[in-house]
Amino acid sequence: MTDPLNALSYRVGTPQKYSDLSDHDFPLFITFDQLARMIAVDSHIDDPNCYDRHNFILAKVINDESSFITYDIFTANYWPRLCSTLAQYFGPWLVFSEFMGVIKGSEQAFRSPSGILDRQTYAELSARTYPVFAEDRHALYSAFESYSKLKRERGGYDMADRTYAILKALSRNPLKGQPVDHLYVDEVQDNLIIDIMLLRMLCNNADGLFWAGDTAQTISAGSSFRFADLKSFIHRTEAEGRVGIQKCSKKPELFELAINYRSHGGIVNCAQSIVKLITDFWPESIDILRPECAMLGGPKPVFFAGSEDESLPYEPFLSGLGGNRELGAEQCIIVRDSVVRKQIRERFGDIAVILTLQESKGLEFDDVFLYNFFEDSAAPLSQWRVLLMAFNIQATTSSLDVSGSPHSVLCTELKNLYVGVTRARKKLYLLDNSQKSEPMRQLWSDEGLIEVAPSTDICRYIGESSPEQWAASGYKLFNAGQFQEAIRCFERADLPRQLRIAQAYQLRQIATLTVRATERQRAFLAAAEAFVRCAGEALGAQKN
């Protein structure tokens, strides 16, 4: 078991440098973080007299991953210092995504001299192409300047800094090592446009590139992605010949995977209705594709109606859990953020695997309970109502436009909703009794896509799980970097060694998010001691 989030964790025998790769290392399966570090090792100039800022970042990439600013670190260590009027309407996820995906990671940023959009250029961007902050550009840019200043003071770097530093190094000195003949990139929508440029430079065969992804799932920090944009960007870059890459001999083909083999029709139809809303009202934020369909039919998602008198929504529903009663290994509660997860566990105990929307991306479960999605939405009730009104009016006329600001936050919210819905393979339950939920509940009901039911004891929905199933879920969550949730699975699988390894990684994760120097030092020391104990157990097991 190795840390899946650590770029230093390679397959055994894989070189640390890209230039050291040989034929026997292929086919090579690698994350973008790992690949970036391999190229950084080759590109860094090891000269103490070199004070180039980009070379300084490459040194950080190689030797100091604790300075890498992930979204979690941004939320814990940077957002409280930036939080202002932006927080009331947008929250950290949208702000960080705008920083990474637009101001620093977009095509316009790539073509700017500094790799960062200046205030004036950012303010003049198309409101239709980049709608979320269209009316708040100057406030957002001021927050970005504060973030950049704080980042410099702390010696940190982010995903856009890393890629731009590598691209600058490659513009001065060619790639060390042989380019690849074929490149397959999965979940490409999670990359920045400048990441795409780096990946394109690695492949010397213009016809050997394969990009796969789902633009309805562009909820990763920095993601502002469409395949149409990717094709246009690569075409323009190849035509300019700026980075010495071969021009494609034919127009790239687009293959649409319109059949869903994971979920049944009840879930797929509900998800497709969300995609239709996005394509109808925000067509420039998503690729227009054929409607997806499922291989098999299945039960419609169930929308539970709770009581407005409850201090914690759906308390009677969840109160059936506790003690020996809990959700199974392939059942998951998905919430907006860790605050809601903490509230549920403080009130009801450790009753289930509970993930945030961002944590759940890339994972799937048999049964998903989507908890209070609308209640905690960044979009106000008025905007959800406008969406329903626009949908109803669209049946007869298209006179109501919700594509621009201030309704653009809804586009991101619908993509979040799509991700939550599509985590379910077999059954989907929506738990939300807020007023904000009424427009979508009515829309889905009118379309015959959901069942609406009163909330009852959750025990009737509990799935029984074997130790083997708990173990499988534990490994799945561990490999996704969800160490806390993996811990509870390994406990139920009675796998003490795997449990202690997950606990060690969880301690290190906590230390990484700790701000104060003395507390951070103590936290890393506790994590180090836990790793040492795990190593000792491993050595003992080998001797026996």
N, C-alpha and C positions, 0 to 999 in steps of 0.2 A: 504494500500500500504506500503510494507516494502522493505528495501534494499535487493535485491536478491543476491548481492555480499558479504554481511556481514555475517560471520559465526555465529554471535550472533543472527541472525534473524531465530528463530525456529518457527515451528507450535505452536500455542497457547497451553500451557499445556505440551509441551515436556520438559523433564528434561534437566538441563545443564550438567549433568554427564552421562556417558554411564552406570555406575553402578546403576543409579537410574531408568533405563528403566524397565518397567514392561509389562505384556502381553497386557494391554489395549493400549499401545503405538504402537502396531504393527497391520497391516503392517506399517512400518516406511519408509517414503519417505524423503530422506535427501541428501544433497550435500556432496562431499568428504571433503570440507572445514569444514562444520558443524560437520561431524563425527570425523574428526581429532581433533577438539577443544574439543569435549566431552571426547575423550580418554585422551587428554592432561590434562584436569582438574583432571581426576582420577590418572594420572601417575606422576604428578608434586609433588615433595617433598617440602613441605612448611617449610623450615628450613633455616634461615638466615645464618647459618654456612656452608651450602652446596654450594660449589663453582663449582660444576660440570657444564661443558659447555652445555651439553645436557639439564640439568635441567634449566639452564638459558634460553635456547631457548623455553622450555615448558612454562616458566613463560611469555615470550613474546607472545606466541601463545594465552595464556589465557587473558592477560591483556593489550596487546599493539599491536593491529592489524595494527596500522599506521606504524609499523616497517616492515611489511610484504612486500617483494619485488616482486611485480607483473611485468609482462612484460612492462606495461606502465610506472611504476616507474623506471624500469631498463633503459628504453629508455630516459626518461626525466632527471634522476638524476645520472645515472652511465655511460651510453654510451658516453656522451661527454668527460668524463675523460679517457675512454679507446680507443676512436676512433683513429685509426691509419691506417696503410696500409690495415688492415682487412676490413675497411669500404668500400674501393674502390671496393672490389670484393664480399663481403658477406653481410654486413649490420647487424643491431642489432638483427633481428629475428633469423637468422641462428646461430649467436654467442651465444645468450642466450639459444637457444635450445641445442646447444652442451654442454654448461656449465651444464644445468639441466639434459638433457637426457642421456649424455654419461659420462662426468667426475664425476657427482655426483649421478645420478639416475639410472644407468645401473646395470645389474647383476654383472659385474666385480667390480663396485664400492661398491655394497652391500657386496661382499665377501672380500673386502679389510679391513684392521684393522681400518682405520680412516673413512671409508665410502666415501672416495674420491680417485680417481686414482692419483698416483704420475706421475710425468712428463714422466719417462721412460716407465711405463706401458701404459700410454696413447699413447705415440709415437709408441709403438709396436703393437697397436691394428690393426686388419685386415682392410686393405684398402678397401676390397670388402664389408665388413659388415658395416663399418663406413667410407664412401668414401668422404664426403663433405670437410673435412679439412685434407685429407690424405697427402697432400704435404705442409701443413701449421701447422702441429701439434705443433711445438715448439713456433711459434708465437701466436697461439691460447692459449697455456698453459700459456704463459707470460701474456696475457690479462686476463686469469682466475685468476692468482695470484694477479694482480692489482685489479680486482673486489673483491676478497676475502679480501684483505687488506682494501679497502674502505668500504666494508660491516662491517667489525669489528669496524672500526673507528666510523661508524654511528650507530652501534648497531642494524643493520638490520638482517633479516633472510629470506630465500627463501623457496620454496616448498620442495626442497630436504632436507634442514636443518630440517624442521618441521617433515617430515616423519621419517628421520633417528633418530632424537631425541626420537620420540615415540617408534620406534623399539628397541632402546638401553634401554629405560626404561622398556619395556615389556620383554626384555631378562634378566633383573634383578628381576623383580616382575611380576607375571602373571597378565593377564587381569582381572580387577575388573568388576564384572558383568557377566552375562551369555552369552556365545557365541550364535550366531544365527543358526537356522537350515537350512535356505535357504537365499541365497544372490544373488540379481540380480544387475548387474552393467551395466549401459548404457553408451554409448560413451567411452568405456574402452580405446580406442586409445589415449584419452587425458590425461591418467595417466602415471606416471613414473613406471618403473618396480618395484621400491621399494614400491610404493603405492600398487601395486598388492600384494606384500608380506604382507603388513598390512591388506589388505582386506581379504586375504586368512586366516590369523590368527583368524579372527573374526567368521569364520564359522566352527562349529565342525562336520558338515556333508560333507564329501569329495565329495559326489555325489549330493550336493545341491547347486552347484555354477553354475551361468549362466552369461556368459560374452557376451556383444553385442557391436558391433562397426563396423567401416569402415576404413581399413588401407589406403585407398586412400585419407583419410582426415586427415592424420597425419601432420597437420600444426600448432597444438598448441605448444606453447613454451615448450620444453623439450620432445616432443613426438618423439620417435624413435621406432615404435611399429609394431609388426606383431603377429598374433594369433599363428603362429608356435613357435615364441620365448616365448610367454606367456605359452603355453603348456609345452615346454621344461623346462622352468624355474621352474614352479610349480612342475613338475615331479621330477626334480633333488632335489629340496628343500624338498619335501616329503620323497624321498628316503633317504636323509641324516638324517632326523629326527632332524635337528638342532633346530627348534623352536617348537617342540612338537605337530605338526599338523598331523592329521590322513591321511594315504595314501589312495588315491582313489582306490576303488575296481575294477574299470574297466577303460578302455581307454576312455578319454573324446571324446564325439561326436562333430563333427563340422557340423552345419546347415548353408547352404548357402541360403540367401534370394535374389534370382536372379530376382525377379519381382519388378519393381519400381511402386509404387502406387501413387507417388506424381507428377511426371513429365511425359509428353507424349514422344512418340518415337523420335521426332525431337531432343529434348534436351538430352534424354538418349543415343541415338546413338552417339551424339557428345561427351558426357562425356565418353562413353565406349571406344571411340578411344583414349582418353587420357590414360585411364587405360591400354589399350593394349600397348601403347608406354612404360609405366612404367614397365609392366610385361616382355616385350620383352628385354629391355635394362638394367633394374635394378631389376631383379627378386628377389633379396634378400631384397629389400626394401618394399615389398608388398606381401600379401598372393595371391597365384594363385587360382582364383575362376572361376566359370562359368560366361560367359558374362551376364551382366544384360540386361533385356529387359523391355519394358513398356507395360501396359495394352492396351493403345490406341495410335494411330498415332497422328501426329501433325506437325505444321509448322517447317521447319528447322530454326536454328538460322540465323540471318542476320548479315553479316559482312559489316559495312559501310566503304566506302573509302572517306577520307577527303582530304583537300587541304594542300599541304606542305608549302604554303605561310602564313598560319595562325600563329599568335603569340601565341594563345592558341588553341590547336587542337580542331577541330569540333566547332569552334565559330559560323559559320552560323547555324549549327545544333541546338546548345543550345540557340542561341539568340532568338528563338521563344518563350522562356520561360521568365517569369518576369511579374510583376504586378499581374493580376488575373490569369495568366496562369502558371500552375505548374503541375508536375507529381502527380499522384493519391496516395492514401493511400497504395495500394498494388503494387507500383512501386518503384524501388530503383536503384540508381546509385552506383556501387561498384568501389572503387578506391584503389590504392596501399597504400596510407598513408594519414594522416591528413593534410599534406602540400598541396597535390593535392586538397583535399576537400576545404581547405581554399581558394585556387586559384579560384576554380569554384564559390564559394559563393561571393568572392570579385568582380568577374567580372559579374556574372549573378544574384546574389541575392539568397535568400532562396527558391530555385526552386524545391527542392526534398529532400526526405530522401537520405542521402549520407553516406555510411558506408565503412570502409576499409575491406579488405579481412578477416582479423582476427576478426573484429567486426561482420561480416556477418555470420560467422560459427555458425551453429545451427539454423539460421533463414531461412525463405523462403518467396518469393514474387511471385505474378503473373507474373510480368515483371521485368527483370533485364537488366540494361545497364552497361556492363563491360567496364570501361573506361581506355584506355591506359595501359592495362595489360603488353603488350610486351615492349612498350616504356620505362617503368620504371622497367623492369626486371633486376635482379642482374646478369643474364647470358648475356654475350655479343652476338652480332650478329653472330659472327663466330660459337658459340656453337649451336645456333638455326639452322644455316645452316648445321652444321655437323649432327644434329638430322634428318633433312630432307634427307640428303644424305644417312645416315644409313638406314632410312626407305625405301628409294627407292632401295638401294642395297640389302636389306633383301629379297626383292621379288625374287631375283635370287640366292643370296649367303649371308652368314652371316660373311663376312670377315672383316667388319668394327665394332670395339668395342668402344662404348661410355660409358661403364658402370663405368669406373674408373675416377679418377681425371685426367684432370681438368674439365671434362664434368659433374661431379656428381651434380653440382649446378642445372643442368637442371632437375634432378629428383625431387628436392624440388619445383622447379618452375612449373613443370607439376602437382604436387599435389595441389599447389596454384591455378592453372588454373582449375583443377577439382572442387575445392570448389566453385570458382566463377561461373562456368557454372551450377553447380547443385543447386544453390540458386533459380533458376527460375522454376516456375511451368508451365507457359503457353508460355511465349515468352522470347527469349534471343537475345539481340542486343550487338554486339561487336564493339566498337568504337576505332580504332587504325590504324593509317596510317603510323606508323614508319617502318623502314626497318626491324626491329626485328620481326615484325608481319608477314612479307611476307612468311617465311618458313611454319608456321602453317596454314596460310590462303591458301597457295598452296596445302598443304597436305589435308586439309579438303575439298577444292574444287575438287581435283582429286578423292577423295573418295565419292563425292556427298553428303557431310554432311552439307553444309552451302549454303546460298544464298549470293552473293556479290552484293551490291547495292551502288549507290552514296548517299552521305549524303544529306538529305533534311531537311526541317523545322520539328523540333521534335513535333510540335503541333499536327500533325496527329496521334501521338502515345500516346497522353495524355489520361489517364483514369479518368472518372468522379467518385467521391467518396462522399458518404453520411457522415453526422456527426457520425453515428454509425460505419462506416468503419474506419474513422479517430480515433475514440475512441479505437476500437479493435487494430489498429496498435500501438497506443500510449501505451496501456497496454503491448502488445507484446514486444515492444522496451524497455519499462521500466523494465520489468522482465528479459531482457537480459543485463541490466546494461547500455543501450545506452540512457542516460538521455537527452542529447542534442537533439537527434532525437525524443525522446518521447515528449519533450516540444513542438516542432512544430506541432506534431500530436494533442496534447491536445488543442493547440490554435485553430486549425481548427475544432475540435470537440466541441468547446465552453464549455470546462470543466475547469473552473478557479481553482477549488480546487486541482484537479489532476495536473494541470499546475504548481501551486506553490509548490506542493510536489516534483515534478520532478526538479524544479529549485533549491530547497534546496539540493537535492542529487547531482545535478550538481555542485553547489558551494562547497560541501564537496569533490567531486572528484577533482576539480581544486585545492583545498587546499592540498590534499594528494600529488599532483604532484609538488607542489611549493617547491623549494629548500631552499631559504634564510629564516632564522629563523624568522625575523621580518615580512616579507611578508607572510610567512606561518601562523604565529599567527593571522595576520589580516584576512587572508582568512578563517581560521577556525572559527574566531569570526563571520564573515559575514554569514557563513553557519549555525552556531549555532543560530543566530538571526532569520534566515529564518525558521529553524525547530521549534523554539519557537512560531513564528507566525502561522505556520501550526497546531501546537498543540492547540493553542488558538482557531483557527477556528473549530477544531474538537470538542473541549469541548463546544463551542457555539452551534454547530449543534446538539449535544446530548441534550443540555438543551431545544432547540427549538423542 
